Amino acid sequence: HVQLVESGGRSVPAGGSLRLSCVASGYTHMNYCLAWFRQVTGKEREGVAAIDSNGITSYEDSVEGRFTISKDDAKNTMYLQMDNLKPEDTAMYYCAAEPSARFPAPLEVLGIMDDLFGFWGQGTQVTVS
């Protein structure tokens, strides 16, 4: 079965950097659209960054230029490099995946919406102070 496991979250000072990883198993990574979401307790989950099967990336406006999403299909691993972190980036970060064939339009057109993704990890906490 499909399993996603995030790692890399921890507490960092404002202005610092972190790299989150998401290791996937149970499917062929290269045929999937992948994304990072984050959620603060009491607030809705929001899409942060996404990458489709062709490597085309999309970002939420507040992280554009600070976060970089990437993937290594050979390792079935996705990454989120986060630089110049701000306190408002504090959240639980989740990785998500969905077969590319199920998307009705390119991801950069649809937007990073959580109801597009069916497979989720358990999350890793990022705290910026």
C-alpha positions in Angstrom: 0.0 0.0 0.0 1.0 3.6 -0.4 2.9 5.1 2.5 4.4 8.6 2.9 6.8 9.5 5.7 8.0 13.0 6.4 11.1 14.0 8.3 13.2 17.1 9.0 10.9 19.2 11.0 12.3 20.9 14.1 12.6 24.3 15.9 14.7 27.0 14.2 15.3 30.7 14.7 13.7 33.2 12.3 15.9 33.6 9.2 17.1 30.0 9.4 16.7 27.1 7.0 15.3 23.6 7.0 15.0 20.8 4.5 12.0 18.5 4.8 12.0 15.1 3.2 9.1 12.8 2.3 9.9 9.2 1.4 7.3 7.3 -0.5 6.7 3.6 -0.9 4.0 1.5 -2.6 3.9 3.4 -5.9 6.0 4.6 -8.8 7.0 8.1 -7.8 7.6 9.5 -11.2 3.9 9.0 -12.2 2.6 11.1 -9.4 2.0 14.7 -8.6 3.4 15.6 -5.2 2.8 18.5 -2.8 3.6 19.9 0.6 0.8 21.3 2.7 0.9 22.9 6.2 -1.6 23.4 8.9 -1.8 25.4 12.1 -4.1 24.1 14.8 -7.5 25.7 14.4 -6.9 26.8 10.8 -7.4 25.2 7.4 -4.7 23.3 5.7 -3.0 25.3 3.0 -1.0 24.2 0.0 2.6 25.3 0.1 4.3 23.9 -2.9 3.7 21.3 -5.6 5.6 19.5 -8.3 4.1 17.5 -11.1 5.4 14.4 -12.8 7.3 16.5 -15.4 9.0 18.5 -12.6 6.9 21.7 -13.1 6.6 23.5 -9.7 4.0 25.7 -8.1 4.2 27.8 -4.9 1.9 29.6 -2.6 2.6 33.3 -2.8 3.9 33.7 0.8 6.7 31.1 0.2 7.6 32.0 -3.4 11.3 32.7 -3.5 12.0 31.2 -0.1 10.9 27.6 -0.5 12.0 25.1 -3.1 10.3 21.9 -3.9 12.2 19.1 -5.6 12.1 15.3 -6.0 14.4 12.4 -6.7 12.3 9.8 -8.5 15.1 7.2 -8.2 14.8 7.5 -4.4 11.0 8.0 -4.3 11.8 11.1 -2.2 10.5 14.6 -2.3 12.1 17.6 -0.6 11.1 21.0 0.6 14.0 23.4 1.1 12.9 26.2 3.3 15.1 29.3 3.6 14.6 32.7 5.4 12.0 31.1 7.6 9.5 33.3 9.4 7.5 32.8 12.5 4.4 32.6 10.3 5.8 29.5 8.7 5.3 27.6 12.0 3.0 24.7 11.3 2.7 21.0 10.8 3.9 20.1 7.4 2.4 17.3 5.4 3.4 15.7 2.1 0.8 14.4 -0.3 0.7 12.4 -3.5 -1.8 11.6 -6.2 -1.5 9.8 -9.6 -0.9 12.4 -12.3 -3.5 10.8 -14.6 -6.3 11.7 -12.1 -5.7 15.5 -12.5 -8.2 17.1 -14.9 -5.8 19.9 -15.7 -2.2 20.8 -15.1 -1.4 21.4 -11.4 -0.2 24.9 -12.0 -3.7 25.7 -13.4 -5.7 23.9 -10.7 -3.7 25.3 -7.7 -2.4 23.4 -4.7 -5.7 22.2 -3.2 -5.8 19.4 -0.7 -8.9 17.7 -2.1 -6.9 16.9 -5.2 -4.6 14.5 -3.2 -5.5 11.2 -1.8 -2.3 10.0 -0.2 -0.9 11.8 2.9 1.9 11.5 5.4 1.6 11.9 9.1 3.3 15.3 9.2 6.4 16.8 10.7 6.4 19.9 12.9 8.2 23.1 12.0 8.5 25.8 14.6 10.1 29.2 13.8 10.7 31.6 16.6 
